[in-house]
Amino acid sequence: GDRWLTLFDRTKICGVDSPCTKVTSEEAWTHYSVGPPYILHATDFKRVAPLWLQMMKPVYEADRGDMQADMYAYIMAAAHHDLKHTRL
């Protein structure tokens, strides 16, 4: 969904110039309505994983106790790298 667009301060978490801050509701539903991936190409994983890990703490702190923090951090890391997803 697009809940993460308003739930988190994306500028603070993703960075001022990050593509993550420019994702629209329509794009969120179309390309980022996913959780952590079951299948991801190794090159994409190498790009996303370090930032995913880095974003976990601020995402968890912003929405303390939400068991979906890893999902939101992954989505924002993927959006930062403009890594759009296709749901099967």
GUFIDREN-16199 format. One record per atom (N, C-alpha, C): residue number from 1; atom name; x negated, y, z negated. Coordinates in nm, 4 decimals. Layout:
residues N
<num->NUM; atomo->CA; u->X; v->Y; w->Z> $
...
END
This chain:
residues 88
<num->1; atomo->N; u->-0.0805; v->-0.1181; w->0.0000> $
<num->1; atomo->CA; u->0.0000; v->0.0000; w->0.0000> $
<num->1; atomo->C; u->-0.0856; v->0.1257; w->0.0000> $
<num->2; atomo->N; u->-0.0231; v->0.2318; w->-0.0393> $
<num->2; atomo->CA; u->-0.0930; v->0.3604; w->-0.0403> $
<num->2; atomo->C; u->-0.1001; v->0.4225; w->-0.1797> $
<num->3; atomo->N; u->-0.0689; v->0.3466; w->-0.2812> $
<num->3; atomo->CA; u->-0.0683; v->0.3992; w->-0.4186> $
<num->3; atomo->C; u->-0.2032; v->0.4605; w->-0.4562> $
<num->4; atomo->N; u->-0.3100; v->0.4019; w->-0.4089> $
<num->4; atomo->CA; u->-0.4448; v->0.4483; w->-0.4428> $
<num->4; atomo->C; u->-0.4747; v->0.5881; w->-0.3909> $
<num->5; atomo->N; u->-0.3982; v->0.6347; w->-0.2916> $
<num->5; atomo->CA; u->-0.4211; v->0.7679; w->-0.2367> $
<num->5; atomo->C; u->-0.3938; v->0.8760; w->-0.3402> $
<num->6; atomo->N; u->-0.2969; v->0.8526; w->-0.4271> $
<num->6; atomo->CA; u->-0.2602; v->0.9530; w->-0.5279> $
<num->6; atomo->C; u->-0.2998; v->0.9130; w->-0.6696> $
<num->7; atomo->N; u->-0.3262; v->0.7870; w->-0.6918> $
<num->7; atomo->CA; u->-0.3601; v->0.7384; w->-0.8253> $
<num->7; atomo->C; u->-0.5000; v->0.7809; w->-0.8680> $
<num->8; atomo->N; u->-0.5907; v->0.7956; w->-0.7730> $
<num->8; atomo->CA; u->-0.7306; v->0.8235; w->-0.8029> $
<num->8; atomo->C; u->-0.7763; v->0.9553; w->-0.7422> $
<num->9; atomo->N; u->-0.8745; v->1.0169; w->-0.8056> $
<num->9; atomo->CA; u->-0.9402; v->1.1354; w->-0.7505> $
<num->9; atomo->C; u->-1.0439; v->1.0850; w->-0.6502> $
<num->10; atomo->N; u->-1.0020; v->1.0708; w->-0.5268> $
<num->10; atomo->CA; u->-1.0885; v->1.0107; w->-0.4249> $
<num->10; atomo->C; u->-1.2118; v->1.0954; w->-0.3952> $
<num->11; atomo->N; u->-1.2012; v->1.2260; w->-0.4112> $
<num->11; atomo->CA; u->-1.3170; v->1.3121; w->-0.3902> $
<num->11; atomo->C; u->-1.4246; v->1.2800; w->-0.4937> $
<num->12; atomo->N; u->-1.3827; v->1.2605; w->-0.6179> $
<num->12; atomo->CA; u->-1.4769; v->1.2282; w->-0.7255> $
<num->12; atomo->C; u->-1.5355; v->1.0882; w->-0.7075> $
<num->13; atomo->N; u->-1.4525; v->0.9916; w->-0.6714> $
<num->13; atomo->CA; u->-1.4976; v->0.8527; w->-0.6606> $
<num->13; atomo->C; u->-1.5718; v->0.8263; w->-0.5297> $
<num->14; atomo->N; u->-1.5187; v->0.8749; w->-0.4192> $
<num->14; atomo->CA; u->-1.5761; v->0.8436; w->-0.2875> $
<num->14; atomo->C; u->-1.6791; v->0.9461; w->-0.2401> $
<num->15; atomo->N; u->-1.6671; v->1.0694; w->-0.2874> $
<num->15; atomo->CA; u->-1.7557; v->1.1765; w->-0.2416> $
<num->15; atomo->C; u->-1.6813; v->1.2745; w->-0.1538> $
<num->16; atomo->N; u->-1.7247; v->1.3972; w->-0.1561> $
<num->16; atomo->CA; u->-1.6556; v->1.5066; w->-0.0872> $
<num->16; atomo->C; u->-1.6358; v->1.4811; w->0.0616> $
<num->17; atomo->N; u->-1.7380; v->1.4358; w->0.1295> $
<num->17; atomo->CA; u->-1.7313; v->1.4184; w->0.2748> $
<num->17; atomo->C; u->-1.6976; v->1.2760; w->0.3183> $
<num->18; atomo->N; u->-1.6562; v->1.1932; w->0.2257> $
<num->18; atomo->CA; u->-1.6274; v->1.0537; w->0.2572> $
<num->18; atomo->C; u->-1.5008; v->1.0393; w->0.3420> $
<num->19; atomo->N; u->-1.5046; v->0.9503; w->0.4413> $
<num->19; atomo->CA; u->-1.3823; v->0.9194; w->0.5161> $
<num->19; atomo->C; u->-1.2701; v->0.8685; w->0.4258> $
<num->20; atomo->N; u->-1.3063; v->0.8143; w->0.3109> $
<num->20; atomo->CA; u->-1.2087; v->0.7658; w->0.2129> $
<num->20; atomo->C; u->-1.1118; v->0.8769; w->0.1710> $
<num->21; atomo->N; u->-1.1596; v->1.0000; w->0.1661> $
<num->21; atomo->CA; u->-1.0762; v->1.1123; w->0.1218> $
<num->21; atomo->C; u->-0.9794; v->1.1588; w->0.2302> $
<num->22; atomo->N; u->-0.9984; v->1.1108; w->0.3507> $
<num->22; atomo->CA; u->-0.9158; v->1.1555; w->0.4637> $
<num->22; atomo->C; u->-0.8120; v->1.0527; w->0.5084> $
<num->23; atomo->N; u->-0.8073; v->0.9381; w->0.4417> $
<num->23; atomo->CA; u->-0.7119; v->0.8328; w->0.4785> $
<num->23; atomo->C; u->-0.5697; v->0.8813; w->0.4521> $
<num->24; atomo->N; u->-0.4835; v->0.8662; w->0.5515> $
<num->24; atomo->CA; u->-0.3430; v->0.9051; w->0.5378> $
<num->24; atomo->C; u->-0.2617; v->0.7869; w->0.4846> $
<num->25; atomo->N; u->-0.1389; v->0.8149; w->0.4462> $
<num->25; atomo->CA; u->-0.0501; v->0.7093; w->0.3989> $
<num->25; atomo->C; u->-0.0294; v->0.6037; w->0.5075> $
<num->26; atomo->N; u->-0.0087; v->0.6473; w->0.6294> $
<num->26; atomo->CA; u->0.0113; v->0.5532; w->0.7400> $
<num->26; atomo->C; u->-0.1123; v->0.4654; w->0.7606> $
<num->27; atomo->N; u->-0.2304; v->0.5263; w->0.7567> $
<num->27; atomo->CA; u->-0.3544; v->0.4485; w->0.7716> $
<num->27; atomo->C; u->-0.3737; v->0.3516; w->0.6557> $
<num->28; atomo->N; u->-0.3397; v->0.3968; w->0.5343> $
<num->28; atomo->CA; u->-0.3522; v->0.3097; w->0.4170> $
<num->28; atomo->C; u->-0.2663; v->0.1856; w->0.4333> $
<num->29; atomo->N; u->-0.1425; v->0.2041; w->0.4773> $
<num->29; atomo->CA; u->-0.0529; v->0.0899; w->0.4961> $
<num->29; atomo->C; u->-0.0979; v->0.0002; w->0.6112> $
<num->30; atomo->N; u->-0.1497; v->0.0606; w->0.7183> $
<num->30; atomo->CA; u->-0.1870; v->-0.0157; w->0.8370> $
<num->30; atomo->C; u->-0.3202; v->-0.0881; w->0.8215> $
<num->31; atomo->N; u->-0.4208; v->-0.0209; w->0.7645> $
<num->31; atomo->CA; u->-0.5567; v->-0.0750; w->0.7655> $
<num->31; atomo->C; u->-0.6149; v->-0.1118; w->0.6289> $
<num->32; atomo->N; u->-0.5567; v->-0.0577; w->0.5217> $
<num->32; atomo->CA; u->-0.6181; v->-0.0785; w->0.3902> $
<num->32; atomo->C; u->-0.5216; v->-0.1360; w->0.2874> $
<num->33; atomo->N; u->-0.4151; v->-0.1935; w->0.3318> $
<num->33; atomo->CA; u->-0.3187; v->-0.2566; w->0.2413> $
<num->33; atomo->C; u->-0.3634; v->-0.4004; w->0.2150> $
<num->34; atomo->N; u->-0.4812; v->-0.4106; w->0.1547> $
<num->34; atomo->CA; u->-0.5450; v->-0.5402; w->0.1302> $
<num->34; atomo->C; u->-0.6108; v->-0.5380; w->-0.0069> $
<num->35; atomo->N; u->-0.6469; v->-0.6531; w->-0.0532> $
<num->35; atomo->CA; u->-0.7280; v->-0.6649; w->-0.1735> $
<num->35; atomo->C; u->-0.8671; v->-0.7082; w->-0.1325> $
<num->36; atomo->N; u->-0.9477; v->-0.7522; w->-0.2267> $
<num->36; atomo->CA; u->-1.0790; v->-0.8039; w->-0.1896> $
<num->36; atomo->C; u->-1.0639; v->-0.9143; w->-0.0847> $
<num->37; atomo->N; u->-1.1527; v->-0.9155; w->0.0118> $
<num->37; atomo->CA; u->-1.1354; v->-1.0057; w->0.1266> $
<num->37; atomo->C; u->-1.1661; v->-1.1522; w->0.0975> $
<num->38; atomo->N; u->-1.0946; v->-1.2386; w->0.1663> $
<num->38; atomo->CA; u->-1.1265; v->-1.3810; w->0.1663> $
<num->38; atomo->C; u->-1.2284; v->-1.4110; w->0.2756> $
<num->39; atomo->N; u->-1.2173; v->-1.3369; w->0.3850> $
<num->39; atomo->CA; u->-1.3092; v->-1.3544; w->0.4980> $
<num->39; atomo->C; u->-1.3616; v->-1.2166; w->0.5361> $
<num->40; atomo->N; u->-1.4927; v->-1.2051; w->0.5431> $
<num->40; atomo->CA; u->-1.5557; v->-1.0784; w->0.5799> $
<num->40; atomo->C; u->-1.6897; v->-1.1113; w->0.6448> $
<num->41; atomo->N; u->-1.7177; v->-1.0484; w->0.7571> $
<num->41; atomo->CA; u->-1.8440; v->-1.0724; w->0.8257> $
<num->41; atomo->C; u->-1.9595; v->-1.0275; w->0.7353> $
<num->42; atomo->N; u->-2.0694; v->-1.1002; w->0.7402> $
<num->42; atomo->CA; u->-2.1839; v->-1.0733; w->0.6525> $
<num->42; atomo->C; u->-2.2353; v->-0.9302; w->0.6664> $
<num->43; atomo->N; u->-2.2395; v->-0.8772; w->0.7876> $
<num->43; atomo->CA; u->-2.2890; v->-0.7402; w->0.8049> $
<num->43; atomo->C; u->-2.1945; v->-0.6387; w->0.7409> $
<num->44; atomo->N; u->-2.0644; v->-0.6643; w->0.7493> $
<num->44; atomo->CA; u->-1.9674; v->-0.5754; w->0.6845> $
<num->44; atomo->C; u->-1.9798; v->-0.5860; w->0.5326> $
<num->45; atomo->N; u->-1.9979; v->-0.7081; w->0.4835> $
<num->45; atomo->CA; u->-2.0126; v->-0.7278; w->0.3394> $
<num->45; atomo->C; u->-2.1355; v->-0.6536; w->0.2868> $
<num->46; atomo->N; u->-2.2449; v->-0.6587; w->0.3595> $
<num->46; atomo->CA; u->-2.3678; v->-0.5908; w->0.3175> $
<num->46; atomo->C; u->-2.3485; v->-0.4392; w->0.3128> $
<num->47; atomo->N; u->-2.2644; v->-0.3861; w->0.3997> $
<num->47; atomo->CA; u->-2.2363; v->-0.2417; w->0.3989> $
<num->47; atomo->C; u->-2.1468; v->-0.2039; w->0.2816> $
<num->48; atomo->N; u->-2.0445; v->-0.2835; w->0.2567> $
<num->48; atomo->CA; u->-1.9407; v->-0.2476; w->0.1592> $
<num->48; atomo->C; u->-1.9762; v->-0.2850; w->0.0153> $
<num->49; atomo->N; u->-2.0415; v->-0.3966; w->-0.0051> $
<num->49; atomo->CA; u->-2.0622; v->-0.4502; w->-0.1404> $
<num->49; atomo->C; u->-2.1308; v->-0.3538; w->-0.2376> $
<num->50; atomo->N; u->-2.2408; v->-0.2866; w->-0.2005> $
<num->50; atomo->CA; u->-2.3047; v->-0.1975; w->-0.2981> $
<num->50; atomo->C; u->-2.2126; v->-0.0835; w->-0.3445> $
<num->51; atomo->N; u->-2.1397; v->-0.0256; w->-0.2514> $
<num->51; atomo->CA; u->-2.0493; v->0.0836; w->-0.2876> $
<num->51; atomo->C; u->-1.9285; v->0.0309; w->-0.3652> $
<num->52; atomo->N; u->-1.8806; v->-0.0853; w->-0.3296> $
<num->52; atomo->CA; u->-1.7710; v->-0.1501; w->-0.4015> $
<num->52; atomo->C; u->-1.8095; v->-0.1644; w->-0.5486> $
<num->53; atomo->N; u->-1.9273; v->-0.2146; w->-0.5737> $
<num->53; atomo->CA; u->-1.9759; v->-0.2302; w->-0.7108> $
<num->53; atomo->C; u->-1.9890; v->-0.0949; w->-0.7807> $
<num->54; atomo->N; u->-2.0421; v->0.0027; w->-0.7105> $
<num->54; atomo->CA; u->-2.0604; v->0.1366; w->-0.7674> $
<num->54; atomo->C; u->-1.9265; v->0.2020; w->-0.8031> $
<num->55; atomo->N; u->-1.8238; v->0.1751; w->-0.7246> $
<num->55; atomo->CA; u->-1.6930; v->0.2371; w->-0.7471> $
<num->55; atomo->C; u->-1.6110; v->0.1677; w->-0.8557> $
<num->56; atomo->N; u->-1.6494; v->0.0473; w->-0.8933> $
<num->56; atomo->CA; u->-1.5712; v->-0.0276; w->-0.9925> $
<num->56; atomo->C; u->-1.5544; v->0.0491; w->-1.1242> $
<num->57; atomo->N; u->-1.6617; v->0.1046; w->-1.1778> $
<num->57; atomo->CA; u->-1.6547; v->0.1714; w->-1.3076> $
<num->57; atomo->C; u->-1.5636; v->0.2942; w->-1.3042> $
<num->58; atomo->N; u->-1.5816; v->0.3885; w->-1.2096> $
<num->58; atomo->CA; u->-1.4920; v->0.5043; w->-1.2101> $
<num->58; atomo->C; u->-1.3461; v->0.4684; w->-1.1808> $
<num->59; atomo->N; u->-1.3240; v->0.3674; w->-1.0992> $
<num->59; atomo->CA; u->-1.1866; v->0.3250; w->-1.0701> $
<num->59; atomo->C; u->-1.1239; v->0.2643; w->-1.1957> $
<num->60; atomo->N; u->-1.1975; v->0.1785; w->-1.2625> $
<num->60; atomo->CA; u->-1.1462; v->0.1166; w->-1.3857> $
<num->60; atomo->C; u->-1.1195; v->0.2232; w->-1.4919> $
<num->61; atomo->N; u->-1.2102; v->0.3189; w->-1.5057> $
<num->61; atomo->CA; u->-1.1918; v->0.4242; w->-1.6057> $
<num->61; atomo->C; u->-1.0727; v->0.5130; w->-1.5737> $
<num->62; atomo->N; u->-1.0455; v->0.5353; w->-1.4459> $
<num->62; atomo->CA; u->-0.9326; v->0.6191; w->-1.4056> $
<num->62; atomo->C; u->-0.7988; v->0.5497; w->-1.4269> $
<num->63; atomo->N; u->-0.7981; v->0.4190; w->-1.4226> $
<num->63; atomo->CA; u->-0.6741; v->0.3418; w->-1.4373> $
<num->63; atomo->C; u->-0.7007; v->0.2261; w->-1.5323> $
<num->64; atomo->N; u->-0.7474; v->0.2607; w->-1.6523> $
<num->64; atomo->CA; u->-0.7913; v->0.1634; w->-1.7530> $
<num->64; atomo->C; u->-0.6877; v->0.0547; w->-1.7764> $
<num->65; atomo->N; u->-0.7364; v->-0.0669; w->-1.7691> $
<num->65; atomo->CA; u->-0.6508; v->-0.1806; w->-1.7976> $
<num->65; atomo->C; u->-0.5804; v->-0.2394; w->-1.6763> $
<num->66; atomo->N; u->-0.5857; v->-0.1714; w->-1.5633> $
<num->66; atomo->CA; u->-0.5202; v->-0.2249; w->-1.4438> $
<num->66; atomo->C; u->-0.6066; v->-0.3363; w->-1.3867> $
<num->67; atomo->N; u->-0.5514; v->-0.4553; w->-1.3807> $
<num->67; atomo->CA; u->-0.6287; v->-0.5687; w->-1.3316> $
<num->67; atomo->C; u->-0.6573; v->-0.5608; w->-1.1818> $
<num->68; atomo->N; u->-0.6053; v->-0.4589; w->-1.1160> $
<num->68; atomo->CA; u->-0.6288; v->-0.4422; w->-0.9727> $
<num->68; atomo->C; u->-0.7442; v->-0.3465; w->-0.9434> $
<num->69; atomo->N; u->-0.8211; v->-0.3095; w->-1.0456> $
<num->69; atomo->CA; u->-0.9306; v->-0.2138; w->-1.0265> $
<num->69; atomo->C; u->-1.0273; v->-0.2610; w->-0.9180> $
<num->70; atomo->N; u->-1.0578; v->-0.3896; w->-0.9147> $
<num->70; atomo->CA; u->-1.1496; v->-0.4402; w->-0.8121> $
<num->70; atomo->C; u->-1.0911; v->-0.4216; w->-0.6725> $
<num->71; atomo->N; u->-0.9607; v->-0.4391; w->-0.6596> $
<num->71; atomo->CA; u->-0.8947; v->-0.4217; w->-0.5313> $
<num->71; atomo->C; u->-0.9034; v->-0.2754; w->-0.4865> $
<num->72; atomo->N; u->-0.8698; v->-0.1832; w->-0.5772> $
<num->72; atomo->CA; u->-0.8747; v->-0.0417; w->-0.5419> $
<num->72; atomo->C; u->-1.0169; v->0.0017; w->-0.5083> $
<num->73; atomo->N; u->-1.1153; v->-0.0441; w->-0.5838> $
<num->73; atomo->CA; u->-1.2547; v->-0.0092; w->-0.5560> $
<num->73; atomo->C; u->-1.2961; v->-0.0634; w->-0.4190> $
<num->74; atomo->N; u->-1.2540; v->-0.1863; w->-0.3877> $
<num->74; atomo->CA; u->-1.2870; v->-0.2438; w->-0.2573> $
<num->74; atomo->C; u->-1.2247; v->-0.1614; w->-0.1440> $
<num->75; atomo->N; u->-1.0976; v->-0.1271; w->-0.1592> $
<num->75; atomo->CA; u->-1.0276; v->-0.0512; w->-0.0553> $
<num->75; atomo->C; u->-1.0982; v->0.0814; w->-0.0300> $
<num->76; atomo->N; u->-1.1354; v->0.1514; w->-0.1371> $
<num->76; atomo->CA; u->-1.2017; v->0.2809; w->-0.1204> $
<num->76; atomo->C; u->-1.3407; v->0.2652; w->-0.0591> $
<num->77; atomo->N; u->-1.4135; v->0.1600; w->-0.0957> $
<num->77; atomo->CA; u->-1.5443; v->0.1358; w->-0.0356> $
<num->77; atomo->C; u->-1.5289; v->0.1046; w->0.1139> $
<num->78; atomo->N; u->-1.4300; v->0.0252; w->0.1480> $
<num->78; atomo->CA; u->-1.4050; v->-0.0072; w->0.2889> $
<num->78; atomo->C; u->-1.3649; v->0.1187; w->0.3663> $
<num->79; atomo->N; u->-1.2787; v->0.2002; w->0.3068> $
<num->79; atomo->CA; u->-1.2366; v->0.3244; w->0.3732> $
<num->79; atomo->C; u->-1.3549; v->0.4187; w->0.3903> $
<num->80; atomo->N; u->-1.4427; v->0.4236; w->0.2906> $
<num->80; atomo->CA; u->-1.5617; v->0.5090; w->0.3000> $
<num->80; atomo->C; u->-1.6450; v->0.4706; w->0.4213> $
<num->81; atomo->N; u->-1.6546; v->0.3416; w->0.4473> $
<num->81; atomo->CA; u->-1.7322; v->0.2923; w->0.5620> $
<num->81; atomo->C; u->-1.6468; v->0.2783; w->0.6886> $
<num->82; atomo->N; u->-1.5235; v->0.3287; w->0.6830> $
<num->82; atomo->CA; u->-1.4312; v->0.3228; w->0.7963> $
<num->82; atomo->C; u->-1.4145; v->0.1786; w->0.8463> $
<num->83; atomo->N; u->-1.4131; v->0.0851; w->0.7509> $
<num->83; atomo->CA; u->-1.3982; v->-0.0572; w->0.7817> $
<num->83; atomo->C; u->-1.2503; v->-0.0922; w->0.7745> $
<num->84; atomo->N; u->-1.1841; v->-0.0792; w->0.8880> $
<num->84; atomo->CA; u->-1.0399; v->-0.1076; w->0.8948> $
<num->84; atomo->C; u->-1.0162; v->-0.2580; w->0.8945> $
<num->85; atomo->N; u->-0.9033; v->-0.2989; w->0.8401> $
<num->85; atomo->CA; u->-0.8725; v->-0.4403; w->0.8257> $
<num->85; atomo->C; u->-0.7530; v->-0.4805; w->0.9122> $
<num->86; atomo->N; u->-0.7519; v->-0.6053; w->0.9486> $
<num->86; atomo->CA; u->-0.6376; v->-0.6652; w->1.0167> $
<num->86; atomo->C; u->-0.5878; v->-0.7781; w->0.9283> $
<num->87; atomo->N; u->-0.4624; v->-0.7687; w->0.8885> $
<num->87; atomo->CA; u->-0.4042; v->-0.8763; w->0.8076> $
<num->87; atomo->C; u->-0.3531; v->-0.9854; w->0.8995> $
<num->88; atomo->N; u->-0.3817; v->-1.1070; w->0.8647> $
<num->88; atomo->CA; u->-0.3366; v->-1.2207; w->0.9456> $
<num->88; atomo->C; u->-0.2127; v->-1.2831; w->0.8869> $
END
